[in-house]
Amino acid sequence: MYTFPVYGFQHIHLQHATVSMVFTADPLFYTGLILLAAYGGGRLAGMLNVPKVTGYLVTGIVIGPSLLHLLPHDLVSSGFKPVTELGLAVIAFFIGGSLDLSKLKNLGRHILIITLTQAVGAFALTTLVLLAVLPLLTGIGPSSPEMWNQVLPVALILGSISAATAPAAILAIIHQYGARGPLTSVLLGVVALDDGLTLIFFSFTLQGCLVLIQGDSTSIAELLVSPFQSILTALFLGTIMAAALSRIIALVERSQAVLGVALGAVLITFGAAASLQVPGLLAVMCLGFLTVNFVPRHDEIFTSLEGMEEPIFGVFFLLAGAHLDLGLLKIAGWVALAISIGRFLGKLLGSRAGARLSSASATIRKNLGPALLPTAGVTVGLALEAEQVLGLTTIGEIAISGILGSVVLNELITPFAVRAALTRAGEIPADGSHREDT
């Protein structure tokens, strides 16, 4: 038998005039497949007049490990992590850049109050719904010790995670349809602040639940100090890079070089935050906020990155769809439904309460809640961190599967809610047409 390598194939074996070939694709092959599949999914979504985000997600589910297996599980789970993080970093920069103080000076009060009330609403109602549902599903009674050291910690942690809103999905829809107006401005402001507030909720809740589970009173100091250290470090990183970008951009003469400088600043900030184990999204949002308000030539910086916008959104959401395991809906469907209901009610009621307290317009009061329903990346990341840090028991595993299952439901349904809310507010065309060709 003779064996020799052939490019693109593992080996060709010749024995008794028999040839067998095993194809092994290079990662660049899958990168090209993802780019073309994302374009196809977005194109089909445009033809069907549905948000492109949904087209990307469905395409990812179809070609991913859940169905057709065209994308290998190991590449989806870890091989394309840098690509996903690139997408998250650029999206966070755009979200921070949406907080232009000159445009938000009349909306700041609305944004701050609504951010707080909708996050507290989602946290509180999701926790209460889980406290009612988990004992029924597990058979744990109200007087059982497990109610206090298992059910309560799980409900609190998942409640805090449920406060998060997915900035990527919302930004993709706003950009697809060219939405503009007071509701869009408030929505972007709330989303930008919401993830930071969720990280505060989660950090404090996680430390408090460690006390409940382990009975370790020494964790109290960390409960008070550690979250603030993490958040301040992230904000410091964003501030330092914004100062550096302000100096560097003054030296850039060719407009074509602006993209490299801007992308470099974004990636350094996100990467430094990851290395220090502080919130990367918060650091890059801070960079985007300071850039749009204080860095010279900020229009050029954001315009240069807009050319990457559609492929970044396409790849990011296609991979998000490929990550979604449809089997989770079978494993913990009732928990996923309970989380979704609690979160939906919390966001809707909380945003309405905040709009009333801040004397926001009726348009914002009626439409903001549905536009805040998407959830994805931050929710998944925090859920996995909770599972790793706490080493939860069977009930915890069911609950974590439930929140991941709720993301599957959420990502397929809520893009339509965002588009409908912006349409009712008159900030995108009533026929749902979008600004770019499909």
TORKOL-4160 file (C-alpha; in steps of 0.2 Angstrom, whole numbers, padded with zeros to 4 digits, m for minus):
438
<pt num="1" X="0000" Y="0000" Z="0000"/>
<pt num="2" X="0006" Y="0017" Z="m0004"/>
<pt num="3" X="0002" Y="0033" Z="0005"/>
<pt num="4" X="0005" Y="0051" Z="0000"/>
<pt num="5" X="m0002" Y="0068" Z="0005"/>
<pt num="6" X="m0013" Y="0078" Z="m0006"/>
<pt num="7" X="m0018" Y="0096" Z="m0002"/>
<pt num="8" X="m0035" Y="0097" Z="0005"/>
<pt num="9" X="m0036" Y="0079" Z="0009"/>
<pt num="10" X="m0029" Y="0069" Z="0023"/>
<pt num="11" X="m0021" Y="0055" Z="0013"/>
<pt num="12" X="m0024" Y="0045" Z="m0003"/>
<pt num="13" X="m0022" Y="0026" Z="0000"/>
<pt num="14" X="m0018" Y="0015" Z="m0015"/>
<pt num="15" X="m0020" Y="m0003" Z="m0012"/>
<pt num="16" X="m0026" Y="m0016" Z="m0025"/>
<pt num="17" X="m0032" Y="m0001" Z="m0036"/>
<pt num="18" X="m0043" Y="0006" Z="m0023"/>
<pt num="19" X="m0043" Y="0024" Z="m0019"/>
<pt num="20" X="m0051" Y="0031" Z="m0003"/>
<pt num="21" X="m0051" Y="0050" Z="0001"/>
<pt num="22" X="m0056" Y="0059" Z="0017"/>
<pt num="23" X="m0059" Y="0077" Z="0015"/>
<pt num="24" X="m0053" Y="0088" Z="0029"/>
<pt num="25" X="m0058" Y="0106" Z="0027"/>
<pt num="26" X="m0046" Y="0121" Z="0033"/>
<pt num="27" X="m0053" Y="0133" Z="0045"/>
<pt num="28" X="m0053" Y="0146" Z="0031"/>
<pt num="29" X="m0065" Y="0135" Z="0021"/>
<pt num="30" X="m0078" Y="0136" Z="0036"/>
<pt num="31" X="m0075" Y="0155" Z="0037"/>
<pt num="32" X="m0079" Y="0157" Z="0019"/>
<pt num="33" X="m0094" Y="0145" Z="0021"/>
<pt num="34" X="m0100" Y="0156" Z="0036"/>
<pt num="35" X="m0099" Y="0172" Z="0026"/>
<pt num="36" X="m0108" Y="0165" Z="0011"/>
<pt num="37" X="m0121" Y="0157" Z="0022"/>
<pt num="38" X="m0124" Y="0173" Z="0032"/>
<pt num="39" X="m0126" Y="0183" Z="0016"/>
<pt num="40" X="m0139" Y="0170" Z="0010"/>
<pt num="41" X="m0148" Y="0170" Z="0026"/>
<pt num="42" X="m0149" Y="0189" Z="0026"/>
<pt num="43" X="m0154" Y="0189" Z="0008"/>
<pt num="44" X="m0168" Y="0177" Z="0011"/>
<pt num="45" X="m0174" Y="0186" Z="0027"/>
<pt num="46" X="m0175" Y="0202" Z="0016"/>
<pt num="47" X="m0186" Y="0194" Z="0003"/>
<pt num="48" X="m0197" Y="0187" Z="0017"/>
<pt num="49" X="m0198" Y="0205" Z="0025"/>
<pt num="50" X="m0191" Y="0198" Z="0042"/>
<pt num="51" X="m0177" Y="0205" Z="0052"/>
<pt num="52" X="m0160" Y="0199" Z="0045"/>
<pt num="53" X="m0155" Y="0194" Z="0063"/>
<pt num="54" X="m0168" Y="0181" Z="0062"/>
<pt num="55" X="m0162" Y="0175" Z="0045"/>
<pt num="56" X="m0144" Y="0174" Z="0052"/>
<pt num="57" X="m0149" Y="0164" Z="0067"/>
<pt num="58" X="m0160" Y="0152" Z="0058"/>
<pt num="59" X="m0146" Y="0149" Z="0045"/>
<pt num="60" X="m0134" Y="0146" Z="0059"/>
<pt num="61" X="m0146" Y="0133" Z="0068"/>
<pt num="62" X="m0149" Y="0124" Z="0051"/>
<pt num="63" X="m0130" Y="0122" Z="0046"/>
<pt num="64" X="m0124" Y="0120" Z="0064"/>
<pt num="65" X="m0122" Y="0105" Z="0075"/>
<pt num="66" X="m0141" Y="0104" Z="0080"/>
<pt num="67" X="m0146" Y="0100" Z="0062"/>
<pt num="68" X="m0135" Y="0098" Z="0046"/>
<pt num="69" X="m0118" Y="0097" Z="0055"/>
<pt num="70" X="m0110" Y="0107" Z="0041"/>
<pt num="71" X="m0100" Y="0116" Z="0054"/>
<pt num="72" X="m0090" Y="0105" Z="0066"/>
<pt num="73" X="m0095" Y="0106" Z="0085"/>
<pt num="74" X="m0077" Y="0110" Z="0090"/>
<pt num="75" X="m0075" Y="0125" Z="0078"/>
<pt num="76" X="m0092" Y="0132" Z="0084"/>
<pt num="77" X="m0089" Y="0130" Z="0102"/>
<pt num="78" X="m0071" Y="0137" Z="0103"/>
<pt num="79" X="m0063" Y="0138" Z="0086"/>
<pt num="80" X="m0072" Y="0153" Z="0080"/>
<pt num="81" X="m0071" Y="0162" Z="0098"/>
<pt num="82" X="m0060" Y="0176" Z="0091"/>
<pt num="83" X="m0072" Y="0180" Z="0077"/>
<pt num="84" X="m0086" Y="0180" Z="0090"/>
<pt num="85" X="m0076" Y="0192" Z="0101"/>
<pt num="86" X="m0072" Y="0203" Z="0087"/>
<pt num="87" X="m0090" Y="0205" Z="0083"/>
<pt num="88" X="m0095" Y="0208" Z="0101"/>
<pt num="89" X="m0081" Y="0221" Z="0103"/>
<pt num="90" X="m0086" Y="0231" Z="0087"/>
<pt num="91" X="m0105" Y="0230" Z="0092"/>
<pt num="92" X="m0100" Y="0237" Z="0110"/>
<pt num="93" X="m0091" Y="0251" Z="0102"/>
<pt num="94" X="m0106" Y="0256" Z="0091"/>
<pt num="95" X="m0117" Y="0255" Z="0106"/>
<pt num="96" X="m0106" Y="0266" Z="0116"/>
<pt num="97" X="m0105" Y="0278" Z="0101"/>
<pt num="98" X="m0124" Y="0280" Z="0101"/>
<pt num="99" X="m0122" Y="0290" Z="0117"/>
<pt num="100" X="m0119" Y="0306" Z="0109"/>
<pt num="101" X="m0121" Y="0319" Z="0123"/>
<pt num="102" X="m0127" Y="0333" Z="0111"/>
<pt num="103" X="m0141" Y="0322" Z="0105"/>
<pt num="104" X="m0146" Y="0314" Z="0122"/>
<pt num="105" X="m0146" Y="0330" Z="0133"/>
<pt num="106" X="m0165" Y="0330" Z="0133"/>
<pt num="107" X="m0166" Y="0311" Z="0136"/>
<pt num="108" X="m0153" Y="0308" Z="0149"/>
<pt num="109" X="m0166" Y="0308" Z="0164"/>
<pt num="110" X="m0177" Y="0296" Z="0154"/>
<pt num="111" X="m0163" Y="0284" Z="0150"/>
<pt num="112" X="m0156" Y="0283" Z="0168"/>
<pt num="113" X="m0173" Y="0280" Z="0177"/>
<pt num="114" X="m0179" Y="0268" Z="0164"/>
<pt num="115" X="m0163" Y="0258" Z="0164"/>
<pt num="116" X="m0164" Y="0255" Z="0182"/>
<pt num="117" X="m0183" Y="0251" Z="0183"/>
<pt num="118" X="m0183" Y="0239" Z="0168"/>
<pt num="119" X="m0168" Y="0230" Z="0175"/>
<pt num="120" X="m0175" Y="0229" Z="0193"/>
<pt num="121" X="m0191" Y="0223" Z="0185"/>
<pt num="122" X="m0183" Y="0209" Z="0175"/>
<pt num="123" X="m0173" Y="0204" Z="0190"/>
<pt num="124" X="m0187" Y="0203" Z="0203"/>
<pt num="125" X="m0201" Y="0195" Z="0192"/>
<pt num="126" X="m0189" Y="0182" Z="0185"/>
<pt num="127" X="m0183" Y="0177" Z="0202"/>
<pt num="128" X="m0201" Y="0176" Z="0209"/>
<pt num="129" X="m0207" Y="0166" Z="0194"/>
<pt num="130" X="m0193" Y="0154" Z="0197"/>
<pt num="131" X="m0196" Y="0153" Z="0216"/>
<pt num="132" X="m0213" Y="0147" Z="0211"/>
<pt num="133" X="m0209" Y="0135" Z="0197"/>
<pt num="134" X="m0193" Y="0127" Z="0203"/>
<pt num="135" X="m0200" Y="0119" Z="0218"/>
<pt num="136" X="m0215" Y="0111" Z="0208"/>
<pt num="137" X="m0202" Y="0104" Z="0195"/>
<pt num="138" X="m0190" Y="0097" Z="0208"/>
<pt num="139" X="m0202" Y="0092" Z="0222"/>
<pt num="140" X="m0192" Y="0103" Z="0235"/>
<pt num="141" X="m0204" Y="0109" Z="0248"/>
<pt num="142" X="m0204" Y="0127" Z="0255"/>
<pt num="143" X="m0198" Y="0122" Z="0272"/>
<pt num="144" X="m0184" Y="0111" Z="0265"/>
<pt num="145" X="m0165" Y="0116" Z="0268"/>
<pt num="146" X="m0163" Y="0114" Z="0249"/>
<pt num="147" X="m0175" Y="0129" Z="0246"/>
<pt num="148" X="m0163" Y="0140" Z="0255"/>
<pt num="149" X="m0146" Y="0134" Z="0249"/>
<pt num="150" X="m0151" Y="0128" Z="0231"/>
<pt num="151" X="m0168" Y="0135" Z="0225"/>
<pt num="152" X="m0166" Y="0153" Z="0231"/>
<pt num="153" X="m0148" Y="0155" Z="0225"/>
<pt num="154" X="m0152" Y="0148" Z="0208"/>
<pt num="155" X="m0167" Y="0159" Z="0206"/>
<pt num="156" X="m0158" Y="0175" Z="0212"/>
<pt num="157" X="m0143" Y="0171" Z="0200"/>
<pt num="158" X="m0154" Y="0168" Z="0185"/>
<pt num="159" X="m0165" Y="0183" Z="0190"/>
<pt num="160" X="m0149" Y="0194" Z="0189"/>
<pt num="161" X="m0144" Y="0187" Z="0173"/>
<pt num="162" X="m0161" Y="0190" Z="0165"/>
<pt num="163" X="m0159" Y="0209" Z="0168"/>
<pt num="164" X="m0147" Y="0209" Z="0152"/>
<pt num="165" X="m0153" Y="0215" Z="0135"/>
<pt num="166" X="m0144" Y="0210" Z="0119"/>
<pt num="167" X="m0136" Y="0225" Z="0111"/>
<pt num="168" X="m0131" Y="0216" Z="0096"/>
<pt num="169" X="m0148" Y="0211" Z="0090"/>
<pt num="170" X="m0156" Y="0228" Z="0093"/>
<pt num="171" X="m0141" Y="0238" Z="0085"/>
<pt num="172" X="m0142" Y="0226" Z="0070"/>
<pt num="173" X="m0161" Y="0229" Z="0068"/>
<pt num="174" X="m0159" Y="0248" Z="0070"/>
<pt num="175" X="m0145" Y="0249" Z="0057"/>
<pt num="176" X="m0155" Y="0237" Z="0045"/>
<pt num="177" X="m0170" Y="0248" Z="0045"/>
<pt num="178" X="m0161" Y="0265" Z="0047"/>
<pt num="179" X="m0172" Y="0269" Z="0063"/>
<pt num="180" X="m0171" Y="0286" Z="0070"/>
<pt num="181" X="m0181" Y="0296" Z="0083"/>
<pt num="182" X="m0183" Y="0298" Z="0102"/>
<pt num="183" X="m0188" Y="0280" Z="0105"/>
<pt num="184" X="m0172" Y="0274" Z="0095"/>
<pt num="185" X="m0161" Y="0286" Z="0105"/>
<pt num="186" X="m0168" Y="0280" Z="0122"/>
<pt num="187" X="m0167" Y="0262" Z="0117"/>
<pt num="188" X="m0149" Y="0263" Z="0113"/>
<pt num="189" X="m0145" Y="0273" Z="0129"/>
<pt num="190" X="m0154" Y="0260" Z="0140"/>
<pt num="191" X="m0146" Y="0246" Z="0131"/>
<pt num="192" X="m0129" Y="0254" Z="0133"/>
<pt num="193" X="m0131" Y="0256" Z="0152"/>
<pt num="194" X="m0141" Y="0240" Z="0154"/>
<pt num="195" X="m0127" Y="0227" Z="0152"/>
<pt num="196" X="m0116" Y="0237" Z="0165"/>
<pt num="197" X="m0130" Y="0237" Z="0177"/>
<pt num="198" X="m0133" Y="0218" Z="0174"/>
<pt num="199" X="m0115" Y="0215" Z="0178"/>
<pt num="200" X="m0117" Y="0225" Z="0195"/>
<pt num="201" X="m0132" Y="0214" Z="0199"/>
<pt num="202" X="m0124" Y="0198" Z="0194"/>
<pt num="203" X="m0108" Y="0202" Z="0204"/>
<pt num="204" X="m0116" Y="0206" Z="0220"/>
<pt num="205" X="m0129" Y="0192" Z="0218"/>
<pt num="206" X="m0116" Y="0179" Z="0215"/>
<pt num="207" X="m0106" Y="0184" Z="0230"/>
<pt num="208" X="m0121" Y="0184" Z="0241"/>
<pt num="209" X="m0127" Y="0167" Z="0235"/>
<pt num="210" X="m0110" Y="0160" Z="0239"/>
<pt num="211" X="m0113" Y="0165" Z="0257"/>
<pt num="212" X="m0130" Y="0156" Z="0256"/>
<pt num="213" X="m0123" Y="0140" Z="0248"/>
<pt num="214" X="m0106" Y="0139" Z="0258"/>
<pt num="215" X="m0111" Y="0149" Z="0274"/>
<pt num="216" X="m0095" Y="0158" Z="0272"/>
<pt num="217" X="m0096" Y="0175" Z="0280"/>
<pt num="218" X="m0078" Y="0180" Z="0274"/>
<pt num="219" X="m0086" Y="0183" Z="0257"/>
<pt num="220" X="m0095" Y="0198" Z="0263"/>
<pt num="221" X="m0080" Y="0209" Z="0260"/>
<pt num="222" X="m0078" Y="0203" Z="0243"/>
<pt num="223" X="m0097" Y="0205" Z="0240"/>
<pt num="224" X="m0094" Y="0224" Z="0243"/>
<pt num="225" X="m0077" Y="0227" Z="0235"/>
<pt num="226" X="m0074" Y="0215" Z="0220"/>
<pt num="227" X="m0089" Y="0221" Z="0209"/>
<pt num="228" X="m0084" Y="0239" Z="0210"/>
<pt num="229" X="m0065" Y="0235" Z="0207"/>
<pt num="230" X="m0070" Y="0225" Z="0191"/>
<pt num="231" X="m0081" Y="0239" Z="0184"/>
<pt num="232" X="m0069" Y="0253" Z="0188"/>
<pt num="233" X="m0055" Y="0244" Z="0180"/>
<pt num="234" X="m0065" Y="0242" Z="0164"/>
<pt num="235" X="m0070" Y="0260" Z="0163"/>
<pt num="236" X="m0052" Y="0265" Z="0166"/>
<pt num="237" X="m0046" Y="0254" Z="0152"/>
<pt num="238" X="m0059" Y="0262" Z="0140"/>
<pt num="239" X="m0054" Y="0280" Z="0146"/>
<pt num="240" X="m0035" Y="0276" Z="0144"/>
<pt num="241" X="m0038" Y="0270" Z="0126"/>
<pt num="242" X="m0049" Y="0284" Z="0121"/>
<pt num="243" X="m0035" Y="0296" Z="0127"/>
<pt num="244" X="m0023" Y="0286" Z="0116"/>
<pt num="245" X="m0034" Y="0286" Z="0101"/>
<pt num="246" X="m0036" Y="0305" Z="0102"/>
<pt num="247" X="m0018" Y="0307" Z="0101"/>
<pt num="248" X="m0015" Y="0294" Z="0087"/>
<pt num="249" X="m0029" Y="0299" Z="0076"/>
<pt num="250" X="m0021" Y="0316" Z="0075"/>
<pt num="251" X="m0006" Y="0308" Z="0066"/>
<pt num="252" X="m0016" Y="0298" Z="0053"/>
<pt num="253" X="m0016" Y="0307" Z="0037"/>
<pt num="254" X="m0024" Y="0294" Z="0025"/>
<pt num="255" X="m0042" Y="0291" Z="0027"/>
<pt num="256" X="m0040" Y="0273" Z="0022"/>
<pt num="257" X="m0029" Y="0271" Z="0038"/>
<pt num="258" X="m0042" Y="0276" Z="0050"/>
<pt num="259" X="m0050" Y="0259" Z="0050"/>
<pt num="260" X="m0034" Y="0250" Z="0056"/>
<pt num="261" X="m0032" Y="0263" Z="0070"/>
<pt num="262" X="m0050" Y="0262" Z="0075"/>
<pt num="263" X="m0051" Y="0243" Z="0075"/>
<pt num="264" X="m0034" Y="0241" Z="0084"/>
<pt num="265" X="m0040" Y="0253" Z="0098"/>
<pt num="266" X="m0056" Y="0242" Z="0100"/>
<pt num="267" X="m0047" Y="0226" Z="0100"/>
<pt num="268" X="m0034" Y="0231" Z="0112"/>
<pt num="269" X="m0047" Y="0237" Z="0124"/>
<pt num="270" X="m0057" Y="0221" Z="0123"/>
<pt num="271" X="m0042" Y="0210" Z="0124"/>
<pt num="272" X="m0034" Y="0220" Z="0139"/>
<pt num="273" X="m0051" Y="0218" Z="0148"/>
<pt num="274" X="m0052" Y="0199" Z="0145"/>
<pt num="275" X="m0034" Y="0197" Z="0151"/>
<pt num="276" X="m0038" Y="0207" Z="0167"/>
<pt num="277" X="m0054" Y="0197" Z="0169"/>
<pt num="278" X="m0065" Y="0213" Z="0169"/>
<pt num="279" X="m0081" Y="0216" Z="0158"/>
<pt num="280" X="m0074" Y="0219" Z="0140"/>
<pt num="281" X="m0091" Y="0225" Z="0134"/>
<pt num="282" X="m0091" Y="0239" Z="0147"/>
<pt num="283" X="m0073" Y="0244" Z="0143"/>
<pt num="284" X="m0077" Y="0245" Z="0124"/>
<pt num="285" X="m0093" Y="0254" Z="0127"/>
<pt num="286" X="m0084" Y="0267" Z="0137"/>
<pt num="287" X="m0072" Y="0269" Z="0123"/>
<pt num="288" X="m0086" Y="0271" Z="0111"/>
<pt num="289" X="m0094" Y="0284" Z="0122"/>
<pt num="290" X="m0078" Y="0294" Z="0125"/>
<pt num="291" X="m0074" Y="0293" Z="0106"/>
<pt num="292" X="m0090" Y="0300" Z="0100"/>
<pt num="293" X="m0090" Y="0314" Z="0112"/>
<pt num="294" X="m0072" Y="0319" Z="0115"/>
<pt num="295" X="m0061" Y="0311" Z="0101"/>
<pt num="296" X="m0057" Y="0322" Z="0086"/>
<pt num="297" X="m0062" Y="0315" Z="0069"/>
<pt num="298" X="m0075" Y="0303" Z="0077"/>
<pt num="299" X="m0086" Y="0303" Z="0062"/>
<pt num="300" X="m0072" Y="0296" Z="0052"/>
<pt num="301" X="m0069" Y="0283" Z="0065"/>
<pt num="302" X="m0086" Y="0276" Z="0065"/>
<pt num="303" X="m0089" Y="0278" Z="0047"/>
<pt num="304" X="m0073" Y="0267" Z="0044"/>
<pt num="305" X="m0080" Y="0253" Z="0054"/>
<pt num="306" X="m0098" Y="0254" Z="0046"/>
<pt num="307" X="m0090" Y="0246" Z="0031"/>
<pt num="308" X="m0088" Y="0230" Z="0042"/>
<pt num="309" X="m0105" Y="0231" Z="0049"/>
<pt num="310" X="m0115" Y="0219" Z="0039"/>
<pt num="311" X="m0102" Y="0204" Z="0038"/>
<pt num="312" X="m0099" Y="0206" Z="0056"/>
<pt num="313" X="m0117" Y="0205" Z="0061"/>
<pt num="314" X="m0120" Y="0191" Z="0049"/>
<pt num="315" X="m0105" Y="0180" Z="0055"/>
<pt num="316" X="m0109" Y="0185" Z="0074"/>
<pt num="317" X="m0127" Y="0180" Z="0073"/>
<pt num="318" X="m0125" Y="0165" Z="0062"/>
<pt num="319" X="m0112" Y="0158" Z="0075"/>
<pt num="320" X="m0124" Y="0162" Z="0089"/>
<pt num="321" X="m0137" Y="0152" Z="0080"/>
<pt num="322" X="m0125" Y="0138" Z="0077"/>
<pt num="323" X="m0121" Y="0138" Z="0096"/>
<pt num="324" X="m0140" Y="0136" Z="0101"/>
<pt num="325" X="m0143" Y="0118" Z="0105"/>
<pt num="326" X="m0162" Y="0114" Z="0101"/>
<pt num="327" X="m0160" Y="0099" Z="0113"/>
<pt num="328" X="m0160" Y="0112" Z="0128"/>
<pt num="329" X="m0179" Y="0115" Z="0124"/>
<pt num="330" X="m0182" Y="0097" Z="0127"/>
<pt num="331" X="m0172" Y="0096" Z="0143"/>
<pt num="332" X="m0178" Y="0111" Z="0152"/>
<pt num="333" X="m0192" Y="0118" Z="0142"/>
<pt num="334" X="m0203" Y="0123" Z="0157"/>
<pt num="335" X="m0189" Y="0132" Z="0165"/>
<pt num="336" X="m0185" Y="0141" Z="0149"/>
<pt num="337" X="m0203" Y="0146" Z="0147"/>
<pt num="338" X="m0204" Y="0152" Z="0166"/>
<pt num="339" X="m0188" Y="0163" Z="0163"/>
<pt num="340" X="m0195" Y="0170" Z="0147"/>
<pt num="341" X="m0212" Y="0175" Z="0155"/>
<pt num="342" X="m0204" Y="0182" Z="0171"/>
<pt num="343" X="m0191" Y="0192" Z="0160"/>
<pt num="344" X="m0204" Y="0198" Z="0148"/>
<pt num="345" X="m0216" Y="0204" Z="0161"/>
<pt num="346" X="m0202" Y="0213" Z="0171"/>
<pt num="347" X="m0195" Y="0222" Z="0155"/>
<pt num="348" X="m0212" Y="0227" Z="0150"/>
<pt num="349" X="m0219" Y="0233" Z="0167"/>
<pt num="350" X="m0202" Y="0240" Z="0173"/>
<pt num="351" X="m0199" Y="0251" Z="0157"/>
<pt num="352" X="m0217" Y="0257" Z="0158"/>
<pt num="353" X="m0215" Y="0262" Z="0176"/>
<pt num="354" X="m0198" Y="0271" Z="0172"/>
<pt num="355" X="m0206" Y="0280" Z="0158"/>
<pt num="356" X="m0220" Y="0286" Z="0169"/>
<pt num="357" X="m0208" Y="0291" Z="0183"/>
<pt num="358" X="m0197" Y="0301" Z="0171"/>
<pt num="359" X="m0212" Y="0309" Z="0162"/>
<pt num="360" X="m0207" Y="0301" Z="0145"/>
<pt num="361" X="m0218" Y="0302" Z="0130"/>
<pt num="362" X="m0233" Y="0290" Z="0127"/>
<pt num="363" X="m0223" Y="0283" Z="0112"/>
<pt num="364" X="m0208" Y="0278" Z="0123"/>
<pt num="365" X="m0219" Y="0272" Z="0137"/>
<pt num="366" X="m0229" Y="0260" Z="0126"/>
<pt num="367" X="m0216" Y="0254" Z="0114"/>
<pt num="368" X="m0199" Y="0253" Z="0124"/>
<pt num="369" X="m0203" Y="0237" Z="0133"/>
<pt num="370" X="m0205" Y="0226" Z="0118"/>
<pt num="371" X="m0189" Y="0233" Z="0111"/>
<pt num="372" X="m0179" Y="0228" Z="0126"/>
<pt num="373" X="m0184" Y="0210" Z="0125"/>
<pt num="374" X="m0169" Y="0202" Z="0115"/>
<pt num="375" X="m0156" Y="0193" Z="0125"/>
<pt num="376" X="m0141" Y="0183" Z="0120"/>
<pt num="377" X="m0122" Y="0185" Z="0122"/>
<pt num="378" X="m0121" Y="0192" Z="0140"/>
<pt num="379" X="m0134" Y="0181" Z="0146"/>
<pt num="380" X="m0125" Y="0165" Z="0140"/>
<pt num="381" X="m0109" Y="0171" Z="0146"/>
<pt num="382" X="m0115" Y="0175" Z="0164"/>
<pt num="383" X="m0125" Y="0158" Z="0164"/>
<pt num="384" X="m0109" Y="0148" Z="0160"/>
<pt num="385" X="m0099" Y="0158" Z="0173"/>
<pt num="386" X="m0112" Y="0155" Z="0186"/>
<pt num="387" X="m0112" Y="0136" Z="0183"/>
<pt num="388" X="m0093" Y="0136" Z="0184"/>
<pt num="389" X="m0091" Y="0147" Z="0199"/>
<pt num="390" X="m0104" Y="0139" Z="0210"/>
<pt num="391" X="m0103" Y="0121" Z="0204"/>
<pt num="392" X="m0122" Y="0119" Z="0205"/>
<pt num="393" X="m0131" Y="0103" Z="0209"/>
<pt num="394" X="m0144" Y="0095" Z="0198"/>
<pt num="395" X="m0157" Y="0109" Z="0201"/>
<pt num="396" X="m0143" Y="0121" Z="0195"/>
<pt num="397" X="m0139" Y="0112" Z="0179"/>
<pt num="398" X="m0158" Y="0111" Z="0175"/>
<pt num="399" X="m0159" Y="0130" Z="0178"/>
<pt num="400" X="m0144" Y="0134" Z="0168"/>
<pt num="401" X="m0151" Y="0123" Z="0154"/>
<pt num="402" X="m0167" Y="0133" Z="0156"/>
<pt num="403" X="m0159" Y="0150" Z="0154"/>
<pt num="404" X="m0149" Y="0144" Z="0138"/>
<pt num="405" X="m0166" Y="0137" Z="0132"/>
<pt num="406" X="m0174" Y="0154" Z="0135"/>
<pt num="407" X="m0161" Y="0162" Z="0124"/>
<pt num="408" X="m0166" Y="0150" Z="0110"/>
<pt num="409" X="m0184" Y="0155" Z="0111"/>
<pt num="410" X="m0180" Y="0173" Z="0113"/>
<pt num="411" X="m0168" Y="0175" Z="0099"/>
<pt num="412" X="m0180" Y="0168" Z="0086"/>
<pt num="413" X="m0195" Y="0178" Z="0092"/>
<pt num="414" X="m0190" Y="0195" Z="0099"/>
<pt num="415" X="m0182" Y="0203" Z="0083"/>
<pt num="416" X="m0200" Y="0204" Z="0077"/>
<pt num="417" X="m0205" Y="0213" Z="0093"/>
<pt num="418" X="m0191" Y="0226" Z="0091"/>
<pt num="419" X="m0196" Y="0230" Z="0073"/>
<pt num="420" X="m0214" Y="0231" Z="0078"/>
<pt num="421" X="m0210" Y="0243" Z="0092"/>
<pt num="422" X="m0200" Y="0255" Z="0081"/>
<pt num="423" X="m0213" Y="0254" Z="0067"/>
<pt num="424" X="m0227" Y="0259" Z="0079"/>
<pt num="425" X="m0217" Y="0273" Z="0085"/>
<pt num="426" X="m0215" Y="0279" Z="0067"/>
<pt num="427" X="m0196" Y="0278" Z="0067"/>
<pt num="428" X="m0195" Y="0265" Z="0053"/>
<pt num="429" X="m0206" Y="0264" Z="0038"/>
<pt num="430" X="m0223" Y="0255" Z="0041"/>
<pt num="431" X="m0220" Y="0243" Z="0027"/>
<pt num="432" X="m0204" Y="0237" Z="0036"/>
<pt num="433" X="m0193" Y="0241" Z="0021"/>
<pt num="434" X="m0175" Y="0243" Z="0025"/>
<pt num="435" X="m0162" Y="0255" Z="0019"/>
<pt num="436" X="m0150" Y="0244" Z="0010"/>
<pt num="437" X="m0153" Y="0232" Z="m0005"/>
<pt num="438" X="m0157" Y="0214" Z="m0001"/>
